[in-house]
């Protein structure tokens, strides 16, 4: 009774901290979860390459999936536990939705271990992980925007207050990611400062719902750099060639989208800065099992 699943990371179109409305898009960086069911009742997680990392989120995701589907699979959740292992090429606390990818992968891997991959609608599986993330205290908004993009692929626009999907679309962009050396945990973000940019966040959501995702990203990026105290220099360096550029999540990563040629200039500038620059692309398919 072992399951496996893979979920992509995501970049930000609109951060939901200011208004509860958010938008994100899946990118081709992955987190893999393997879940082995046990009969000792314990749920124990490990994160490859990070032996001291907090595993509360993935443990709560596995437990919620067991509780939700176990009885239908002939499993008593009180008797069964799980051993979870995640490995990822998504950097932690970099604004690239590592928590959402890990949550989605863990929930789906647990369902796979139960042989009930299709027992839960993908958005409901996503909500199991979102609820676990709230319980674990790793997110302020619940991050349904990030989680839905990771689960479904493409770009999503969501209401994080009600965990409702407002819009989904398929996008095909080249993506450039700049990650400075520092880290920023979403739960530590200054929510009061973010609330001050609510009018700009509302504008960005309107642009996203109109399909003007690049413009929405750029409005969001400058607003949240100001609110959270990040240098807007990388955003300026990507313009005007990139179709859109934004602070991703609560930082510190910056993501730019556009054609490969359009991103070359930004890559040249960003490579002069300390940190890591990655070239990737959007993902039209979301999380998968097996």
C-alpha positions, 0 to 999 in steps of 0.5 A: 500500500504505497502511493506516489504523486508529483505536483508542480510549483507555481508563480504569482499573478496576484498575491491574495494577502491584501484582499483574499482574491488571488491568482497563480500559474503552474511552472515546471518545477516539481515536488514528489511525494511517496506515501507508505501506509502503516498499521501503527497509527503514526503519521511521520514525514521526512523531507529529502535533503532537509532533515531538520525541516518542519514536516507538520504540513505533509503529516497533516495532509496525509492524515486528512486524506486518510480520514476523508477516504480511508473508510471508503477504502476499507481502512480505519483511519484510527488504526492506519498511519503513513510514512511520507517522504517528499523530494523537490526541486522547488526551493523552500521559502522562496515564494515559489509555492513549495508548501502548496506543491508538497501538500498537493503531492502528499494528498494525492500520494495518500489517495494513490496508496489507498488505491482511490486516486479518483475518489476525490475531485481534484479541487476537493483534494486541493482543499484538503491540502489547503485546510492542512496548510491553515492548520499547520500555520504555513499560510495566512490566506490558505493559498487556494490560488497557489494550490489550485494552480499546482493541482490543475495546471495553467493559471487560476484566479480564486477567492481564497476566503471561500476556496472557490475557483473563479477562472482557469485558463491555459497559458504557455509562457517561458518563465524566468525565476530569480531567487535571492539568497535570503528566504521569506516565510509566507506566515511571517508576512506583514499583513497590515502592510499588504492591506494598504495596497488593496486598491492595486491588488483589486486592479490586478485581479480585474486585469487577471479576470480579463485575461491580461495576466502579464499586466496583472503580474506587473501591477502586483509586483510593484505593489507588493515590493513596496508593501513588503520592502523588497527591491523593485530593481529586478522588476525594472530590469525585466521591463519592457521586454517581458510580458509580465514580472512580479514578486512571487508570493511574499518573496523573495523570488521574482518571476518574469514571463514572455518569449525566450528572446524577451527574457534573455535581457532580464536573465543577463541582468539578473545573473549579475545579482547574488542568488540563482536564476532559473529558466523554466516554462509554464505547466498546462497539466497539474498534479498527477499520481503514479 
